[in-house]
């Protein structure tokens, strides 16, 4: 796998999207307390790297991880992957 270099705030955005499944731009910016101009730059860069997909809708843009983004998230945060419950 090709090495992907991500600044901490980029990784934080990826983690938030991964946890929520998808998110809209405004909510993502507000929940992470990242200025909208900075968030626009981060989102554009993550899309350019092929880590996210953006769906435009009447009520804004929805952002979700691409398959490559999901693989990277599994590498960065393996504990967030599918969980197996064991009964006692």
C-alpha positions, 0 to 999 in steps of 0.5 A: 500500500502506498504511504499516505501522509496526513496532518493530525487535523486531516486524520481527525476529519477522517476519524469523525466521518468513519465514526458517523458513517457519513457527515455533512460539511457544516456539521463536520466543521462545527463538531470538530471546531475547524473553520469552514475555510480550513475544512474546505481545504481538508475536504478537497485534499482528502478527496484528491487523495481518494479517501472520501466521496462527496454526494451533493444533495438539496440540503448540502454535501454529504461526505463519506469514506471511499473504499480506500479511506475505509481501508486507511481508517482500519489501519489507523484505528483497528479498534473501530472495525467490526466488533465481535461480541462474546457471550459469557 
